[in-house]
Amino acid sequence: MEQQLKTNIQQPTSSTGIRKNERLEVVDALRGIALCAIVIIHCLEHYNLYFIPENAPQWLTTIDKGIWQTTWFLLAGKAFSAFSLLFGFSFFIQYDNAQRRGIPFRGRFAWRMLLLVMFSQLHSLFYNGDILFLYAVMGLLLIAVCRCQTRTVLALAILLILQPLEWIRLLLTANGIPFIEYGNHWMKFASLAKPVMESGSFLEVVQSNITYGQLYGNLWQIENGRICQIGGLFLFGLVAGRLQLFVKSQQSIMWWKRLIGGAVLLFIPFYLLKISYPDWTGGNAALNMPLEIATSSISNFLLMTVLAGCFVLAWFSKEKGYGFQRLFIPYGRMSLTNYITQSIIGITLFYGFGLGLYRYTGATVCLLIGIVIVIIQMLFSRFWLSSHKQGPLERIWKKLTWI
């Protein structure tokens, strides 16, 4: 078996072991639960309109604080990481299927990423925290490495997750060597966007998002290490596909157990570093910023690996997953449609042009609102897929991809 594992990791590609047109439902379910967590996080953030309600009773404030801290620890950064990992895995499935049919796919995938840019611009009209644009840009990395050996892809993935630029910045700053200043440029545009989110009309929100709203969201992501993080997660997803980690077998079960154990052992020291480094740096912001970005990227990835691994192993322990897991399959199959529509629902609930709930809702109520949004979308997804093979936006994306 060890020889087989060595062979798998050396090969540039591997068969998925999936029959034509067969879906890996565990992947759909995992994508669905990751999107559910993203919706909840967005609700707690009031869709980038951060605000703590005043005059809330003390008991509710205490509960809000506990829910915020718990939800942030378990979901923030982890849901996004799982969603990104599965994007890389989806590329592998598409690329592998095209190869087996003798169809060139790299140029087609580049076109597919251009289409994703268009979807991102649609999404950005409503919500200035869009991630699809960076997905489309970093998706080109998958094209660049898809013919490399798995060892090479894995090494590059690890390097990117480690945030090498931040460690270089930390080292140079600690030794008094000038480095490119970045990290707070997004705040200028956030200050311009916030008043519009609070009290602007719908058209003013759209106008804001077209201009400085996009600069706010994309600069925040760039300045907080999302480029390296997304790239690394995409490549880990590609590796997961090659090693068939989402196809039940003795090998995949062994891989997941090893990954979970290793991630737990590594998470502890990195998380301790994350919560203790301010004491070491004496509050030096120039040192704190790269440490925050690097340690968050690494610890989020490690905890995501533990959570995703436990989810997959639980699925493998049953014939077709547990009932609660299967509930998320339709939601995950319509991830693009649900990702964009949850933003439209969310800003209508929280922004000033809509119900303006940002003024009154703390973490507890926001958590409940997020759960309600997810339930509504899950019911709609189940209804839609009862008579359609794909979600509406997924169908459009596929049609245009192969036009």
Order of alpha helices (4+ residues) and beta strands (2+ residues): alpha-alpha-alpha-alpha-alpha-alpha-alpha-alpha-alpha-alpha-alpha-alpha-alpha-alpha-alpha-alpha-alpha-alpha-alpha
